Amino acid sequence: MVKNKGQTLHSLEELGETGLVPLPELPEIKGLTADEAVADKIREGAQEIREWTATTLIKLEEVARGSREARELAATAVAEAEWNLKGFLSHETPAYRRASWMAVLTHRLSQELHSRAAATTLLQELVEEGYLEESPEGALRAYDKVYGVPSDSNFGEPEVAEVKKVLANFLSRVWTAEREIRTQEAKDLSDQGELSLEDFRKGKPGKLVLGIPPEPVRNPDGTIATNPDGTDKWRGGGTLLVESNGERILPLAATGSIQGAVQEARELEVHLLVKSLEWERPPFIRDLDPEKGKKVQLLWYILQRGFRAEEEKRQRQALREEMATKATITPQEFFLEGKSGICLAESEEDWEQRSPEGKTVSRIVDPFFLVERFTQEEGEFIRLVEFPPHFEDCLASCMGEHPEGEKFHGLPYPLVAVLQTVYGQVSKAAQINNK
């Protein structure tokens, strides 16, 4: 998104007189013998067109944000720019056409959006405008859909690969922005909490904040259900705020994937009895409206999921403390000073393996493990010493001794990615502490 929020009337008057952006000076190639010298000229012209297109798109957005009168003053320049852009997008020279198409797609996918909904809307706009097309044979994947670039673009493999990278970066930024928003929303709810889990379950009046982790959806036989593309199917989580008067529990608010369901439960004025938290099955009230009954049971299941997560968290903490006694060097010594020894590596965030389109393939809550660096004649080596049961499926294949390599690149995936993530966190913490 362009950060310059406005244009003065004076500058827009100038645009109306001089045009938005001067047209690039393209080389004259008609009548020339087709050889590499001419090809070089065409490549230079294509680069000029790409730069012109990128700058023009920014200028068009600046004008659109101006006042009504300012837009009227720039109308002629805008019309001329749009006409020239249309010409480049359908230019008879393939290289020029590719350059303008690439500039448009790169510019549109450079926006800083903060939700999946907004990103999905943008992709749909690109389809409607003809810059993308939904195609099962396409190479661009995002949010359960597959896209391609129309043949009019004259794209080949290099251009498709570039757009694929641009799209992946776009999806990553959206996911990061969503996560930051969820984190802040969860903090805002957490500040309202008054009770410990133990007091809440005993029936003490007050508000409770409970983290609800995502969990895999399981088939009747206990195996994890999968999506059509083969990735694991997950039931979303979030943060839940409820209030108890000692007998009844009311849902107040939530963040994350459970937010909508909790809001619906609140609007339906459903509640749970505190005593039902100790039952093995969710409440079933025969005469209750079916829609309300579903929400009562959903609230019960969400709370039970949160209770299980708290107990698992307590068990993990005990195991972490036990592992910490076996460490011989600190994370700072291991990651920043390159010392040999055993380190307790732990990430501040859940570890998620994600597909290129931003979909979660697997998730490890509260990742930590013991890792050792040691020296042999061949150089520095890394090996896993111990990891908790909940990290086994992810790290079991990484057992053994591995050459460390530059920035852990000698290690197998996902160990290399996990260690690089922890290294970044340790490094950032050290920089903050040294300020």
N, C-alpha and C positions, 0 to 999 in steps of 0.2 A: 504494500500500500504506500502511495506517495505521501511523504511526511509533510510537504509544503501544503498548508491548508488553504491558501488563498492567493489571489492575484490582485494588485491594485488596479483601479480603473485606468490609470495612465499606461500600465504595462499592457493591458488588454487593448487599449486604443492602438498601441504600436503593433500588436498582433494583427489587428484588422488591416493595417497598412502594409506590413511586410510579410505576412504569412506566418504560420505557426513555426515551421522549421524549414530552412532553405533546402531545396531538393538536392540530392547527391549528384555529383558530376560523374556520370557513368562513361566508361570508355566506349569509343566508337569501334564496333567490331564487324559491321556489315562490310562485305567484300573482302575481308581478310582471310588468308589461308588458315584452315583449322590446324593449329599446332599448340604446343605447350605454352608458347608466349602469349597467344590469345587466351588460353585457359587461365593463365595467371591474371590477365586483365579482368576476366569475368569473375574470378574469385575475389579480386579487389573490389569490383563493383558490388558483388553480393555482400561483402562486409559493410560497405557504405550503406547499402539498403537496409541491412539489419540494424545498424546504428540509427539510421534515420527513422525507421519504424518504431524502435524502442523509445526514442526521444519524442516522436510525434504522439504516441499513445499517452505519454506522461502529460504533454501539453494539452491534449484533448480533455483529459481528466481535470486539469487545472482550470480550464475554461468552464467546464461543466459545473464546477464548484463556485464560480463567480456569481455575482448578482444578475438579475434579469437584464438590466441595462448593459452590463459588461458583456454578457453573452451575445446580445444583439450587435454590439460593436464588433465582436470577433466573428460574427456569423459567416462572412465571406471567406475569411481565412480558414475557418473550420470546414466549410463545404469543400474548399480546395484540397485541404489535407485529406479529408475522407475520400475524395475522388482519387487522389494520387495513391493512397493506401490500397484502395480497391484495385487500382491498376497493377500495383506490384504483386498483390496476392493472386493475380491471374496472368502474370507476365509470361510472354512467350519464351523467355529464357529460363529454363528449369532452375538454374542456380539462384536467379533473382527471386523466383517464386518461393523456393525453399527458404531463402533468407527471411523474407517477410513473414511467412507462416511461422517459422521458428521464433521470430521476435514476438509475435502476437501470443503464442502459447507460453513462452517464457515469461512474458509480462503478466499475463492473466494469472499464471500459477505462482507468481511472486507475492500475491496478496497475503496479508497477515490476518487470517481468519481464526476464530476462537472456538469453533464448534464443528462437529461432524455435520450437523444440519446445514450450516452455512457453506461448508466445503461441498456437500452434495448438491446444493443449489447452484454453486458456481460451475460444477462439472455438467449439470443439466443445461445451464445457459450455453456452455461451449458446444454442447451437442445441438441445441436448437439453432445456434448461430452457424453451425456447419464446420467448426474447427475440430470437433471430435465426432466419432460415431460409435454407437454401441455395436460390438462385433465379437462373437465368440472366438474368432481367430486373432483378435487384437493382442498387443503386447502390454497394454497399460491396464493395470488392475487397481481398483479402488472401491472400497465399501460394497463388496459383493457383486460388483459389475466389472465387465471387461470392455475396454475401449480401444479403438484404433484411430489413426489419423487418415482422413479421406485421401484418396489417390490424387486429387487435385493439388495436393501439397507437393507432389513429386519427391516425397521423402524416401530415403533408402535406409538401410540398417544403421548407419552412423547417426542420422537424425532421430530415428525412433529410439535409439539407445540414449540420446541426449534428453529427449522428452521424458523418457522413462525415469531418468535420474532426477530431472526437475520435478516430476510428479511425486516421486518418493520423498524428496526433500519437503515438498509442500505438505504431504500427508503427515510427515514427521513433525513439522512445525505445528500443525493443527492439533495433533495428539498431545504435544508438549503443552500447548496453550490450554487445552481442556484439562489436563492434569493439574496445572497450576491453579486454575479456577476451582477445581474440585478440592484441592488442598486447602485453599483459603476458605471455601464454604464449610469444609469439615472443621476447620479451626474455629470459625464463628459459632458453629453449633457446640463444639467442645467447651467453649467458654461459658455456656449456659448450664453445663452439668453440675449437679449438686451431690449426687449419691455415689457411693461405691457400689459395685455390682453385688457384693454380699449384702449390704443394707437394703438394696432394692429388692432382692429376692426374698428377704425376710419381711417385706411389707412396710418399710419405712417410707413415709410420704416424701415426695420431692421429684426432681428431674434426673434422668439418667441419659448419658450419651454413650452409645455403643457402636463400635466399629463392626460392620458387616462385610466380611471378605467375600470376594467372588468365589464361586465353587463350580466344579465341572458338573454338567448334567449327566446323570448315569442312566443306562438302560436297565430294564428289569433284572438282567443277569449280573449287574454290578459293573459292567464295563462302561467306559466313558463314551457318551454319545458323540457323534461327529456331524459336522456340517457337510453340505454337498461337495465342498472343495477338499474334504478330508481333514480339516483342522478340528481340534476339540471344540465341543459346544460348551459354553460357559454361561452360568447364571450370574448376573451382575451383582455387585455389592454397593457399598456406600457407607454413610454415617447416619445413624438413627437417633433422634431425640424423642423420648417419651416422658410422660409425667404420670406419677402414681399418687393416689390419695390414701394408699394403704390397702385398698381393696380392689380398685379398678385402675387399669392402665390405659391411658389415652395416647395415641400417636400425635405428635406435634409437628415434626418436620423431618426431612431427610435430604441427603445429597447423593449424587451418583445415580446408578441405574435403578435403585429402589425408590427414587424420589417421587416419580409419578404414582406408583402404587400406594405409597404412604400418604400422599396428598389426597388420593381418592378415598382412602380409608378414613382420613380426617373429615372430609366433606360428608361422608356417609355417617359420621358420628359413631363409629364402631369403637368398642373397647374390649379389653381382656380382663378376666379376673386374675388377681395375683396368684391365687392358688392353682390356676391352670398351668402355671409355669412348671409345676412339678409333675404334670401328667405326662404319660408316654405318648398320647395321641392328642391332636389338636381338638379344641372344643367343637361340638356339633350341636346346634340349637335347632330343633326340628321346625319350630314355628317362625323362625327368623327369615326375613327376605333373603332369597338365595344369593343375591349380589352382596348383601351385607355379610352373609355367612362365609362367602369366599374370602372377603377381606379380613374377617376375624381370624380365619385359619391362616391366611397369608401373614398377618402380623405375628401370630404365634410361631410360625415357621421361621420368620426373619429373626425374631428374638432368640429362638433356639440355636439358630446358626451363629448368632453373635455370642451366645453363651459358650458354645463349643469352641469358637475361635479364641475366646479369652482363656479357656482351660488349656488349649493347645499352645497359646502364647506363654502361659505360665510354665508349661513343660519345656518349651524351647529355651526359655530363659534359664532354667535350671541346667539344661544341657550346655548352653553357651558358657555359663559360669564354670562348669566342669572342664570344658575345653580350654578356657582361658588359663587355667592352672598349668596347662601343658605347653603354653607358648613360651618361647625363649627370647623373642625380640618383639618390639612394638610394630604396629603398622607403619609408622613413620620410618623406622629403621629398615623395614622390608621394602617398602615401595619407593621411598625417596632417597635412601642412602645405599640401597643395594646390598645390605648386609646378609650374611648367611644365617640360617636358623629357622625356627618354626614360628609362624605368625598366625594369629587369629584374624582372618580376613572376614569382614562383615560389611554388607551394603546397607546404606541408609534407606534404600527403596526396594520394593519387591522386584525380583528379577523376572522380566518378561521376554520371552522369545516371540518376535513379531514377524509376520510375513511382510513382503515389500509393500503391500497395500495397507499396512497398518493394523492388520488383524492379529489378535493375540493367539499364538499357537500353544504356548504353555506359560504358566505363571508359578513362581516360587515365592511364597510369603516368607519374609524375614530370613533372607539368605545369609549364612555364615558357615565357615569351615576352617580347618587347619591346613596350612600349606607350608611347605619347606623349600628353601633354597639351599643348595649345597654345591660344592665345587669338585669337579673331576678333572683329569688331565685334558679332556676335550673342552672344558669350559664350565659355565654355570648351568645347573640343571634345576628343574622344578618338579616337585611331586606332591600329590595330595596325601595328607596324613590321615585326616578324619573329616567326615561330614555327617550332618544329622540325617535321620531317616527321610525327612521330607525333601531333602535335596538329592536323594539317591538316584532317582530316575534321570536327573539332569547331569549329574557328575560321574556316575558309575563308569561310563565309557572313557573317562579321562584319567583313570588310574594308571599307575606306572611312572617311570622317570622320563622326562622330556627336556631336551635342550631349551633353555629359556628364550633365546633369540632376542632381537630388538623389540622392545615394548611387548614382550610375552608372545611374539608371533611364532615362536617355535612350539607353542602349546596347541593341543587340539581344541576345537570348538565343542562346547561353549565356555570351557575354562578360560581361554584367552579373552573372551568378551567380558566375562565376569570380573577377572582380575584388572582389565583395563578400566572398567567402570569404577571399581573400588579405588584404583590408583587415582582417578580423576577426583573422587570425593576426598581422599586423603590429602591430595595436593591442594585442593581448594581450601580445605580446613586449615592447612599450614599457612597459606597465604593470608587468610583472615586473621589468624592468631599472631602473625608476625607484623601486622599493621599497627 
